[in-house]
């Protein structure tokens, strides 16, 4: 009986000492690749991706109707529920602060300063099929 009590105490002590998972900050949650699922006019056939990199670098990738891809590089921050960013677009710099309305592991909803809402879903990047051929 005494042996069972000692085992029970050890088990309870180990369970009580288990670390509590730390909640990820919004700055950590936003890092990754996001595909636009709903644009500001309600369209769902958009072909826009946002890449948020650790350290504040971002890339906007937009596939155009003619098959070409436009890339815009810039920087971003997450401050509370705001996402200020700036990107270079053809020689001009666009600066804007988006308001984060929802940010989960799989969903990002933002509103721009004009009140236009855009929705994004996280996507997993496909690995490079020939990483050694570069």
KOLDRENDO-604242 format. One record per atom (N, C-alpha, C): atom name; x, y, z; residue in one letter. Coordinates in steps of 0.001 Angstrom, whole numbers, plus 500000, padded with zeros to 6 digits. Each point is the difference from the previous one (the first is absolute). Layout:
N
tikol a = CA&xx = X&yy = Y&zz = Z&r = a
...
This chain:
134
tikol a = N&xx = 500820&yy = 498810&zz = 500000&r = x
tikol a = CA&xx = 499180&yy = 501190&zz = 500000&r = x
tikol a = C&xx = 500866&yy = 501257&zz = 500000&r = x
tikol a = N&xx = 501049&yy = 499942&zz = 500838&r = x
tikol a = CA&xx = 500878&yy = 501172&zz = 500065&r = x
tikol a = C&xx = 500682&yy = 500239&zz = 498651&r = x
tikol a = N&xx = 500358&yy = 498940&zz = 499300&r = x
tikol a = CA&xx = 500633&yy = 500118&zz = 498685&r = x
tikol a = C&xx = 499043&yy = 500677&zz = 499011&r = x
tikol a = N&xx = 498728&yy = 499646&zz = 500039&r = x
tikol a = CA&xx = 499002&yy = 500602&zz = 499101&r = x
tikol a = C&xx = 499847&yy = 501486&zz = 500302&r = x
tikol a = N&xx = 500031&yy = 500391&zz = 501262&r = x
tikol a = CA&xx = 499884&yy = 501398&zz = 500378&r = x
tikol a = C&xx = 501186&yy = 500798&zz = 499464&r = x
tikol a = N&xx = 501221&yy = 499448&zz = 500113&r = x
tikol a = CA&xx = 501205&yy = 500679&zz = 499504&r = x
tikol a = C&xx = 499913&yy = 500174&zz = 498483&r = x
tikol a = N&xx = 499562&yy = 498959&zz = 499291&r = x
tikol a = CA&xx = 499863&yy = 500088&zz = 498544&r = x
tikol a = C&xx = 498979&yy = 501064&zz = 499641&r = x
tikol a = N&xx = 498864&yy = 500027&zz = 500709&r = x
tikol a = CA&xx = 498963&yy = 500995&zz = 499740&r = x
tikol a = C&xx = 500535&yy = 501412&zz = 500224&r = x
tikol a = N&xx = 500771&yy = 500213&zz = 501038&r = x
tikol a = CA&xx = 500579&yy = 501322&zz = 500269&r = x
tikol a = C&xx = 500970&yy = 500411&zz = 498898&r = x
tikol a = N&xx = 500821&yy = 499070&zz = 499521&r = x
tikol a = CA&xx = 500960&yy = 500313&zz = 498945&r = x
tikol a = C&xx = 499255&yy = 500361&zz = 498714&r = x
tikol a = N&xx = 498961&yy = 499237&zz = 499659&r = x
tikol a = CA&xx = 499227&yy = 500271&zz = 498792&r = x
tikol a = C&xx = 499307&yy = 501351&zz = 500099&r = x
tikol a = N&xx = 499366&yy = 500285&zz = 501112&r = x
tikol a = CA&xx = 499310&yy = 501288&zz = 500176&r = x
tikol a = C&xx = 500991&yy = 501161&zz = 499950&r = x
tikol a = N&xx = 501159&yy = 499818&zz = 500585&r = x
tikol a = CA&xx = 501012&yy = 501053&zz = 499975&r = x
tikol a = C&xx = 500493&yy = 500258&zz = 498591&r = x
tikol a = N&xx = 500165&yy = 498944&zz = 499223&r = x
tikol a = CA&xx = 500465&yy = 500164&zz = 498621&r = x
tikol a = C&xx = 498939&yy = 500685&zz = 499154&r = x
tikol a = N&xx = 498739&yy = 499672&zz = 500214&r = x
tikol a = CA&xx = 498936&yy = 500640&zz = 499234&r = x
tikol a = C&xx = 499872&yy = 501473&zz = 500356&r = x
tikol a = N&xx = 500146&yy = 500330&zz = 501249&r = x
tikol a = CA&xx = 499890&yy = 501386&zz = 500432&r = x
tikol a = C&xx = 501155&yy = 500853&zz = 499511&r = x
tikol a = N&xx = 501136&yy = 499384&zz = 499734&r = x
tikol a = CA&xx = 501177&yy = 500746&zz = 499579&r = x
tikol a = C&xx = 500114&yy = 500104&zz = 498481&r = x
tikol a = N&xx = 499042&yy = 499424&zz = 499264&r = x
tikol a = CA&xx = 500064&yy = 500056&zz = 498539&r = x
tikol a = C&xx = 499895&yy = 501448&zz = 499535&r = x
tikol a = N&xx = 500851&yy = 500390&zz = 499054&r = x
tikol a = CA&xx = 499965&yy = 501390&zz = 499534&r = x
tikol a = C&xx = 498704&yy = 500301&zz = 499249&r = x
tikol a = N&xx = 499519&yy = 501199&zz = 500171&r = x
tikol a = CA&xx = 498812&yy = 500456&zz = 499299&r = x
tikol a = C&xx = 500451&yy = 500556&zz = 498651&r = x
tikol a = N&xx = 499384&yy = 499544&zz = 498887&r = x
tikol a = CA&xx = 500425&yy = 500532&zz = 498699&r = x
tikol a = C&xx = 499813&yy = 501516&zz = 499937&r = x
tikol a = N&xx = 501014&yy = 500667&zz = 499464&r = x
tikol a = CA&xx = 499958&yy = 501453&zz = 499898&r = x
tikol a = C&xx = 499158&yy = 500404&zz = 498792&r = x
tikol a = N&xx = 499102&yy = 500940&zz = 500186&r = x
tikol a = CA&xx = 499187&yy = 500531&zz = 498902&r = x
tikol a = C&xx = 500902&yy = 500788&zz = 499068&r = x
tikol a = N&xx = 499919&yy = 499706&zz = 498697&r = x
tikol a = CA&xx = 500817&yy = 500723&zz = 499027&r = x
tikol a = C&xx = 499449&yy = 501403&zz = 499823&r = x
tikol a = N&xx = 500906&yy = 500962&zz = 499839&r = x
tikol a = CA&xx = 499593&yy = 501383&zz = 499778&r = x
tikol a = C&xx = 499509&yy = 500153&zz = 498566&r = x
tikol a = N&xx = 499269&yy = 501079&zz = 499730&r = x
tikol a = CA&xx = 499524&yy = 500261&zz = 498643&r = x
tikol a = C&xx = 501167&yy = 500163&zz = 499034&r = x
tikol a = N&xx = 501104&yy = 500578&zz = 500478&r = x
tikol a = CA&xx = 501176&yy = 500165&zz = 499139&r = x
tikol a = C&xx = 500545&yy = 498640&zz = 499570&r = x
tikol a = N&xx = 499906&yy = 499003&zz = 500872&r = x
tikol a = CA&xx = 500452&yy = 498653&zz = 499647&r = x
tikol a = C&xx = 498961&yy = 499291&zz = 499127&r = x
tikol a = N&xx = 498718&yy = 500220&zz = 500293&r = x
tikol a = CA&xx = 498934&yy = 499331&zz = 499240&r = x
tikol a = C&xx = 499943&yy = 500457&zz = 498549&r = x
tikol a = N&xx = 500329&yy = 501248&zz = 499730&r = x
tikol a = CA&xx = 499862&yy = 500527&zz = 498640&r = x
tikol a = C&xx = 501091&yy = 499484&zz = 499060&r = x
tikol a = N&xx = 501123&yy = 499533&zz = 500544&r = x
tikol a = CA&xx = 501104&yy = 499517&zz = 499166&r = x
tikol a = C&xx = 499534&yy = 498786&zz = 499199&r = x
tikol a = N&xx = 500221&yy = 500068&zz = 498689&r = x
tikol a = CA&xx = 499621&yy = 498895&zz = 499126&r = x
tikol a = C&xx = 499463&yy = 500533&zz = 498682&r = x
tikol a = N&xx = 499381&yy = 499118&zz = 499233&r = x
tikol a = CA&xx = 499459&yy = 500352&zz = 498693&r = x
tikol a = C&xx = 498484&yy = 499947&zz = 500056&r = x
tikol a = N&xx = 499376&yy = 501057&zz = 499509&r = x
tikol a = CA&xx = 498549&yy = 500147&zz = 500041&r = x
tikol a = C&xx = 499466&yy = 500237&zz = 498588&r = x
tikol a = N&xx = 498954&yy = 499287&zz = 499624&r = x
tikol a = CA&xx = 499348&yy = 500196&zz = 498698&r = x
tikol a = C&xx = 498681&yy = 500725&zz = 500230&r = x
tikol a = N&xx = 499756&yy = 501032&zz = 499193&r = x
tikol a = CA&xx = 498762&yy = 500758&zz = 500115&r = x
tikol a = C&xx = 498830&yy = 499110&zz = 499577&r = x
tikol a = N&xx = 498985&yy = 499932&zz = 500861&r = x
tikol a = CA&xx = 498808&yy = 499205&zz = 499702&r = x
tikol a = C&xx = 498793&yy = 500871&zz = 499714&r = x
tikol a = N&xx = 500046&yy = 501257&zz = 500431&r = x
tikol a = CA&xx = 498903&yy = 500932&zz = 499758&r = x
tikol a = C&xx = 500590&yy = 501397&zz = 499890&r = x
tikol a = N&xx = 499822&yy = 500638&zz = 498830&r = x
tikol a = CA&xx = 500557&yy = 501337&zz = 499841&r = x
tikol a = C&xx = 499008&yy = 501059&zz = 500481&r = x
tikol a = N&xx = 500423&yy = 501244&zz = 499954&r = x
tikol a = CA&xx = 499204&yy = 501097&zz = 500561&r = x
tikol a = C&xx = 498688&yy = 500229&zz = 499263&r = x
tikol a = N&xx = 499880&yy = 499495&zz = 498777&r = x
tikol a = CA&xx = 498735&yy = 500169&zz = 499263&r = x
tikol a = C&xx = 499138&yy = 498748&zz = 500074&r = x
tikol a = N&xx = 500406&yy = 499027&zz = 500808&r = x
tikol a = CA&xx = 499219&yy = 498777&zz = 500163&r = x
tikol a = C&xx = 500381&yy = 498895&zz = 499044&r = x
tikol a = N&xx = 501024&yy = 500217&zz = 499187&r = x
tikol a = CA&xx = 500433&yy = 498990&zz = 499043&r = x
tikol a = C&xx = 500814&yy = 498896&zz = 500651&r = x
tikol a = N&xx = 499814&yy = 498777&zz = 499504&r = x
tikol a = CA&xx = 500724&yy = 498861&zz = 500551&r = x
tikol a = C&xx = 501011&yy = 499414&zz = 499015&r = x
tikol a = N&xx = 500078&yy = 500551&zz = 498804&r = x
tikol a = CA&xx = 500920&yy = 499454&zz = 498995&r = x
tikol a = C&xx = 501283&yy = 500831&zz = 499919&r = x
tikol a = N&xx = 500496&yy = 500408&zz = 501135&r = x
tikol a = CA&xx = 501231&yy = 500788&zz = 500031&r = x
tikol a = C&xx = 501200&yy = 499063&zz = 499962&r = x
tikol a = N&xx = 501108&yy = 500485&zz = 499584&r = x
tikol a = CA&xx = 501228&yy = 499217&zz = 500002&r = x
tikol a = C&xx = 501106&yy = 500842&zz = 500620&r = x
tikol a = N&xx = 499813&yy = 500303&zz = 501285&r = x
tikol a = CA&xx = 500940&yy = 500827&zz = 500751&r = x
tikol a = C&xx = 500479&yy = 499202&zz = 501204&r = x
tikol a = N&xx = 501307&yy = 500027&zz = 500219&r = x
tikol a = CA&xx = 500587&yy = 499363&zz = 501177&r = x
tikol a = C&xx = 500850&yy = 501010&zz = 500746&r = x
tikol a = N&xx = 499972&yy = 499906&zz = 501315&r = x
tikol a = CA&xx = 500859&yy = 500801&zz = 500868&r = x
tikol a = C&xx = 500959&yy = 499060&zz = 500714&r = x
tikol a = N&xx = 501279&yy = 500330&zz = 499978&r = x
tikol a = CA&xx = 501000&yy = 499259&zz = 500769&r = x
tikol a = C&xx = 500515&yy = 500922&zz = 501086&r = x
tikol a = N&xx = 499734&yy = 499641&zz = 501258&r = x
tikol a = CA&xx = 500533&yy = 500738&zz = 501135&r = x
tikol a = C&xx = 501151&yy = 499181&zz = 500568&r = x
tikol a = N&xx = 501203&yy = 500579&zz = 499994&r = x
tikol a = CA&xx = 501186&yy = 499311&zz = 500491&r = x
tikol a = C&xx = 500334&yy = 500483&zz = 501407&r = x
tikol a = N&xx = 500626&yy = 499116&zz = 500766&r = x
tikol a = CA&xx = 500511&yy = 500363&zz = 501316&r = x
tikol a = C&xx = 500943&yy = 501183&zz = 499831&r = x
tikol a = N&xx = 499921&yy = 500975&zz = 500852&r = x
tikol a = CA&xx = 500901&yy = 501157&zz = 499920&r = x
tikol a = C&xx = 499423&yy = 501187&zz = 499251&r = x
tikol a = N&xx = 498757&yy = 499877&zz = 499489&r = x
tikol a = CA&xx = 499347&yy = 501170&zz = 499425&r = x
tikol a = C&xx = 500052&yy = 500163&zz = 498497&r = x
tikol a = N&xx = 500513&yy = 499029&zz = 499259&r = x
tikol a = CA&xx = 500011&yy = 500107&zz = 498543&r = x
tikol a = C&xx = 498696&yy = 499399&zz = 499462&r = x
tikol a = N&xx = 499450&yy = 500630&zz = 498948&r = x
tikol a = CA&xx = 498803&yy = 499455&zz = 499373&r = x
tikol a = C&xx = 500127&yy = 500045&zz = 498486&r = x
tikol a = N&xx = 499278&yy = 499090&zz = 499341&r = x
tikol a = CA&xx = 499948&yy = 499941&zz = 498541&r = x
tikol a = C&xx = 498544&yy = 499812&zz = 499606&r = x
tikol a = N&xx = 499541&yy = 500828&zz = 499064&r = x
tikol a = CA&xx = 498668&yy = 499847&zz = 499424&r = x
tikol a = C&xx = 500195&yy = 499427&zz = 498603&r = x
tikol a = N&xx = 499317&yy = 498897&zz = 499728&r = x
tikol a = CA&xx = 500107&yy = 499328&zz = 498704&r = x
tikol a = C&xx = 498614&yy = 500010&zz = 499370&r = x
tikol a = N&xx = 499896&yy = 500558&zz = 498791&r = x
tikol a = CA&xx = 498717&yy = 500078&zz = 499308&r = x
tikol a = C&xx = 500153&yy = 499435&zz = 498595&r = x
tikol a = N&xx = 499202&yy = 498981&zz = 499709&r = x
tikol a = CA&xx = 499995&yy = 499425&zz = 498656&r = x
tikol a = C&xx = 498993&yy = 500780&zz = 499159&r = x
tikol a = N&xx = 500472&yy = 500478&zz = 498869&r = x
tikol a = CA&xx = 499163&yy = 500804&zz = 499110&r = x
tikol a = C&xx = 499331&yy = 499107&zz = 498953&r = x
tikol a = N&xx = 498995&yy = 500529&zz = 499319&r = x
tikol a = CA&xx = 499255&yy = 499245&zz = 499009&r = x
tikol a = C&xx = 500841&yy = 499442&zz = 498874&r = x
tikol a = N&xx = 501091&yy = 500658&zz = 499668&r = x
tikol a = CA&xx = 500846&yy = 499545&zz = 498895&r = x
tikol a = C&xx = 501038&yy = 498964&zz = 500430&r = x
tikol a = N&xx = 499889&yy = 499500&zz = 501244&r = x
tikol a = CA&xx = 500933&yy = 498996&zz = 500494&r = x
tikol a = C&xx = 501227&yy = 500560&zz = 500682&r = x
tikol a = N&xx = 500213&yy = 501295&zz = 499890&r = x
tikol a = CA&xx = 501152&yy = 500623&zz = 500656&r = x
tikol a = C&xx = 499739&yy = 500116&zz = 501493&r = x
tikol a = N&xx = 501076&yy = 500084&zz = 500754&r = x
tikol a = CA&xx = 499917&yy = 500143&zz = 501456&r = x
tikol a = C&xx = 500674&yy = 501308&zz = 500383&r = x
tikol a = N&xx = 499289&yy = 500821&zz = 500759&r = x
tikol a = CA&xx = 500576&yy = 501232&zz = 500535&r = x
tikol a = C&xx = 500419&yy = 499741&zz = 501439&r = x
tikol a = N&xx = 501228&yy = 500399&zz = 500348&r = x
tikol a = CA&xx = 500517&yy = 499872&zz = 501359&r = x
tikol a = C&xx = 500259&yy = 501389&zz = 500562&r = x
tikol a = N&xx = 499545&yy = 500214&zz = 501209&r = x
tikol a = CA&xx = 500240&yy = 501258&zz = 500698&r = x
tikol a = C&xx = 500617&yy = 499656&zz = 501346&r = x
tikol a = N&xx = 501188&yy = 500538&zz = 500280&r = x
tikol a = CA&xx = 500675&yy = 499728&zz = 501260&r = x
tikol a = C&xx = 499907&yy = 501201&zz = 500908&r = x
tikol a = N&xx = 499963&yy = 499715&zz = 501287&r = x
tikol a = CA&xx = 499926&yy = 501080&zz = 500969&r = x
tikol a = C&xx = 500214&yy = 499494&zz = 501407&r = x
tikol a = N&xx = 499453&yy = 500757&zz = 500938&r = x
tikol a = CA&xx = 500155&yy = 499657&zz = 501412&r = x
tikol a = C&xx = 498671&yy = 500186&zz = 500722&r = x
tikol a = N&xx = 499890&yy = 499360&zz = 501155&r = x
tikol a = CA&xx = 498775&yy = 500085&zz = 500803&r = x
tikol a = C&xx = 500357&yy = 499895&zz = 501474&r = x
tikol a = N&xx = 499043&yy = 500346&zz = 500830&r = x
tikol a = CA&xx = 500083&yy = 499811&zz = 501456&r = x
tikol a = C&xx = 498616&yy = 499604&zz = 500474&r = x
tikol a = N&xx = 499920&yy = 499432&zz = 501164&r = x
tikol a = CA&xx = 498709&yy = 499766&zz = 500657&r = x
tikol a = C&xx = 500051&yy = 500763&zz = 501310&r = x
tikol a = N&xx = 499078&yy = 500962&zz = 500139&r = x
tikol a = CA&xx = 499935&yy = 500837&zz = 501199&r = x
tikol a = C&xx = 498570&yy = 499906&zz = 500524&r = x
tikol a = N&xx = 499814&yy = 499211&zz = 501059&r = x
tikol a = CA&xx = 498640&yy = 499775&zz = 500490&r = x
tikol a = C&xx = 499196&yy = 499306&zz = 498920&r = x
tikol a = N&xx = 498874&yy = 500607&zz = 499611&r = x
tikol a = CA&xx = 499183&yy = 499422&zz = 498925&r = x
tikol a = C&xx = 500222&yy = 500722&zz = 498668&r = x
tikol a = N&xx = 501113&yy = 500717&zz = 499893&r = x
tikol a = CA&xx = 500297&yy = 500717&zz = 498760&r = x
tikol a = C&xx = 501198&yy = 499381&zz = 499297&r = x
tikol a = N&xx = 499955&yy = 500056&zz = 498666&r = x
tikol a = CA&xx = 501056&yy = 499461&zz = 499174&r = x
tikol a = C&xx = 500453&yy = 501081&zz = 499022&r = x
tikol a = N&xx = 500880&yy = 500907&zz = 500454&r = x
tikol a = CA&xx = 500537&yy = 501002&zz = 499068&r = x
tikol a = C&xx = 501020&yy = 499335&zz = 499072&r = x
tikol a = N&xx = 499931&yy = 500362&zz = 498727&r = x
tikol a = CA&xx = 500944&yy = 499453&zz = 499037&r = x
tikol a = C&xx = 500336&yy = 501044&zz = 498950&r = x
tikol a = N&xx = 501093&yy = 499757&zz = 499303&r = x
tikol a = CA&xx = 500346&yy = 500807&zz = 498831&r = x
tikol a = C&xx = 500652&yy = 499078&zz = 498982&r = x
tikol a = N&xx = 499624&yy = 500211&zz = 498729&r = x
tikol a = CA&xx = 500548&yy = 499195&zz = 498906&r = x
tikol a = C&xx = 500395&yy = 500914&zz = 498854&r = x
tikol a = N&xx = 500986&yy = 499555&zz = 499240&r = x
tikol a = CA&xx = 500424&yy = 500705&zz = 498793&r = x
tikol a = C&xx = 499160&yy = 499485&zz = 498840&r = x
tikol a = N&xx = 499283&yy = 500902&zz = 499347&r = x
tikol a = CA&xx = 499166&yy = 499640&zz = 498861&r = x
tikol a = C&xx = 500419&yy = 500835&zz = 498799&r = x
tikol a = N&xx = 500829&yy = 499425&zz = 499173&r = x
tikol a = CA&xx = 500420&yy = 500685&zz = 498788&r = x
tikol a = C&xx = 500655&yy = 501342&zz = 500237&r = x
tikol a = N&xx = 500873&yy = 500095&zz = 500959&r = x
tikol a = CA&xx = 500700&yy = 501250&zz = 500275&r = x
tikol a = C&xx = 499331&yy = 500870&zz = 501046&r = x
tikol a = N&xx = 498736&yy = 499759&zz = 500288&r = x
tikol a = CA&xx = 499294&yy = 500761&zz = 501039&r = x
tikol a = C&xx = 499888&yy = 499127&zz = 501250&r = x
tikol a = N&xx = 499974&yy = 500643&zz = 501145&r = x
tikol a = CA&xx = 499858&yy = 499278&zz = 501254&r = x
tikol a = C&xx = 498569&yy = 500178&zz = 500498&r = x
tikol a = N&xx = 499335&yy = 498878&zz = 500250&r = x
tikol a = CA&xx = 498642&yy = 500033&zz = 500550&r = x
tikol a = C&xx = 500096&yy = 499692&zz = 501477&r = x
tikol a = N&xx = 499468&yy = 500919&zz = 500836&r = x
tikol a = CA&xx = 499956&yy = 499816&zz = 501447&r = x
tikol a = C&xx = 498547&yy = 499956&zz = 500421&r = x
tikol a = N&xx = 499679&yy = 499046&zz = 500855&r = x
tikol a = CA&xx = 498617&yy = 499849&zz = 500448&r = x
tikol a = C&xx = 500012&yy = 499230&zz = 501312&r = x
tikol a = N&xx = 498987&yy = 500224&zz = 500815&r = x
tikol a = CA&xx = 499836&yy = 499244&zz = 501235&r = x
tikol a = C&xx = 498679&yy = 499255&zz = 499932&r = x
tikol a = N&xx = 500101&yy = 498681&zz = 500054&r = x
tikol a = CA&xx = 498812&yy = 499154&zz = 500011&r = x
tikol a = C&xx = 499607&yy = 499715&zz = 501446&r = x
tikol a = N&xx = 498717&yy = 499827&zz = 500237&r = x
tikol a = CA&xx = 499514&yy = 499592&zz = 501318&r = x
tikol a = C&xx = 499695&yy = 498510&zz = 499935&r = x
tikol a = N&xx = 500592&yy = 499244&zz = 500917&r = x
tikol a = CA&xx = 499760&yy = 498561&zz = 500058&r = x
tikol a = C&xx = 498685&yy = 499770&zz = 500734&r = x
tikol a = N&xx = 499020&yy = 499458&zz = 499296&r = x
tikol a = CA&xx = 498699&yy = 499692&zz = 500602&r = x
tikol a = C&xx = 499959&yy = 498577&zz = 500534&r = x
tikol a = N&xx = 500738&yy = 499098&zz = 499335&r = x
tikol a = CA&xx = 500059&yy = 498611&zz = 500468&r = x
tikol a = C&xx = 501320&yy = 499406&zz = 499553&r = x
tikol a = N&xx = 500662&yy = 499304&zz = 500919&r = x
tikol a = CA&xx = 501255&yy = 499326&zz = 499688&r = x
tikol a = C&xx = 500047&yy = 498702&zz = 500780&r = x
tikol a = N&xx = 499906&yy = 498888&zz = 499274&r = x
tikol a = CA&xx = 500120&yy = 498680&zz = 500597&r = x
tikol a = C&xx = 501115&yy = 499263&zz = 499271&r = x
tikol a = N&xx = 500164&yy = 498761&zz = 500320&r = x
tikol a = CA&xx = 501014&yy = 499189&zz = 499335&r = x
tikol a = C&xx = 499743&yy = 499909&zz = 498499&r = x
tikol a = N&xx = 498724&yy = 500024&zz = 499605&r = x
tikol a = CA&xx = 499652&yy = 499771&zz = 498601&r = x
tikol a = C&xx = 499308&yy = 501165&zz = 499308&r = x
tikol a = N&xx = 499638&yy = 501063&zz = 500722&r = x
tikol a = CA&xx = 499198&yy = 501068&zz = 499412&r = x
tikol a = C&xx = 500516&yy = 501379&zz = 500414&r = x
tikol a = N&xx = 500025&yy = 500909&zz = 499028&r = x
tikol a = CA&xx = 500394&yy = 501389&zz = 500236&r = x
tikol a = C&xx = 498975&yy = 500896&zz = 499319&r = x
tikol a = N&xx = 499378&yy = 500887&zz = 500776&r = x
tikol a = CA&xx = 499055&yy = 500969&zz = 499451&r = x
tikol a = C&xx = 500504&yy = 501380&zz = 500385&r = x
tikol a = N&xx = 500162&yy = 500868&zz = 498979&r = x
tikol a = CA&xx = 500493&yy = 501354&zz = 500226&r = x
tikol a = C&xx = 499054&yy = 501010&zz = 499358&r = x
tikol a = N&xx = 500049&yy = 501219&zz = 500530&r = x
tikol a = CA&xx = 499229&yy = 501114&zz = 499446&r = x
tikol a = C&xx = 500979&yy = 501138&zz = 499750&r = x
tikol a = N&xx = 499916&yy = 500593&zz = 498794&r = x
tikol a = CA&xx = 500914&yy = 501097&zz = 499678&r = x
tikol a = C&xx = 499436&yy = 501328&zz = 500515&r = x
tikol a = N&xx = 500753&yy = 501101&zz = 499892&r = x
tikol a = CA&xx = 499537&yy = 501287&zz = 500529&r = x
tikol a = C&xx = 498689&yy = 500497&zz = 499389&r = x
tikol a = N&xx = 499650&yy = 499523&zz = 498807&r = x
tikol a = CA&xx = 498740&yy = 500401&zz = 499366&r = x
tikol a = C&xx = 498832&yy = 499106&zz = 500403&r = x
tikol a = N&xx = 500236&yy = 499049&zz = 500915&r = x
tikol a = CA&xx = 498941&yy = 499114&zz = 500464&r = x
tikol a = C&xx = 499782&yy = 498776&zz = 499121&r = x
tikol a = N&xx = 500903&yy = 499744&zz = 499059&r = x
tikol a = CA&xx = 499855&yy = 498850&zz = 499105&r = x
tikol a = C&xx = 500606&yy = 498758&zz = 500651&r = x
tikol a = N&xx = 499214&yy = 498918&zz = 500033&r = x
tikol a = CA&xx = 500400&yy = 498762&zz = 500667&r = x
tikol a = C&xx = 500548&yy = 498996&zz = 498991&r = x
tikol a = N&xx = 501080&yy = 499310&zz = 500398&r = x
tikol a = CA&xx = 500574&yy = 498929&zz = 499196&r = x
tikol a = C&xx = 500256&yy = 498807&zz = 500910&r = x
tikol a = N&xx = 499748&yy = 498811&zz = 499457&r = x
tikol a = CA&xx = 500173&yy = 498773&zz = 500775&r = x
tikol a = C&xx = 501065&yy = 499123&zz = 499353&r = x
tikol a = N&xx = 500784&yy = 499334&zz = 500848&r = x
tikol a = CA&xx = 501091&yy = 499153&zz = 499542&r = x
tikol a = C&xx = 499970&yy = 498671&zz = 500748&r = x
tikol a = N&xx = 500486&yy = 498954&zz = 499339&r = x
tikol a = CA&xx = 500163&yy = 498685&zz = 500623&r = x
tikol a = C&xx = 501474&yy = 499632&zz = 499913&r = x
tikol a = N&xx = 500509&yy = 499413&zz = 501071&r = x
tikol a = CA&xx = 501409&yy = 499580&zz = 500008&r = x
tikol a = C&xx = 500163&yy = 498830&zz = 499034&r = x
tikol a = N&xx = 501090&yy = 500032&zz = 499258&r = x
tikol a = CA&xx = 500320&yy = 498890&zz = 499109&r = x
tikol a = C&xx = 501392&yy = 499502&zz = 500318&r = x
tikol a = N&xx = 500234&yy = 498766&zz = 499679&r = x
tikol a = CA&xx = 501340&yy = 499444&zz = 500163&r = x
tikol a = C&xx = 500710&yy = 500107&zz = 498668&r = x
tikol a = N&xx = 501195&yy = 500542&zz = 500042&r = x
tikol a = CA&xx = 500791&yy = 500124&zz = 498779&r = x
tikol a = C&xx = 500430&yy = 498612&zz = 499554&r = x
tikol a = N&xx = 499966&yy = 499793&zz = 498689&r = x
tikol a = CA&xx = 500468&yy = 498740&zz = 499448&r = x
tikol a = C&xx = 501525&yy = 500008&zz = 500006&r = x
tikol a = N&xx = 500620&yy = 498882&zz = 500429&r = x
tikol a = CA&xx = 501453&yy = 499974&zz = 499995&r = x
tikol a = C&xx = 500551&yy = 500073&zz = 498573&r = x
tikol a = N&xx = 501184&yy = 500572&zz = 499885&r = x
tikol a = CA&xx = 500673&yy = 500104&zz = 498706&r = x
tikol a = C&xx = 500297&yy = 498579&zz = 499511&r = x
tikol a = N&xx = 499507&yy = 499605&zz = 498795&r = x
tikol a = CA&xx = 500194&yy = 498621&zz = 499548&r = x
tikol a = C&xx = 501458&yy = 499648&zz = 499730&r = x
tikol a = N&xx = 500824&yy = 500973&zz = 499664&r = x
tikol a = CA&xx = 501414&yy = 499756&zz = 499722&r = x
tikol a = C&xx = 500880&yy = 500965&zz = 500774&r = x
tikol a = N&xx = 500066&yy = 499840&zz = 501346&r = x
tikol a = CA&xx = 500747&yy = 500993&zz = 500792&r = x
tikol a = C&xx = 501486&yy = 500064&zz = 499675&r = x
tikol a = N&xx = 500578&yy = 498929&zz = 499452&r = x
tikol a = CA&xx = 501436&yy = 499996&zz = 499715&r = x
tikol a = C&xx = 500346&yy = 500553&zz = 498641&r = x
tikol a = N&xx = 499004&yy = 500309&zz = 499166&r = x
tikol a = CA&xx = 500247&yy = 500461&zz = 498640&r = x
tikol a = C&xx = 500167&yy = 501502&zz = 499859&r = x
tikol a = N&xx = 500111&yy = 500722&zz = 501080&r = x
tikol a = CA&xx = 500080&yy = 501457&zz = 499913&r = x
tikol a = C&xx = 501397&yy = 500463&zz = 499760&r = x
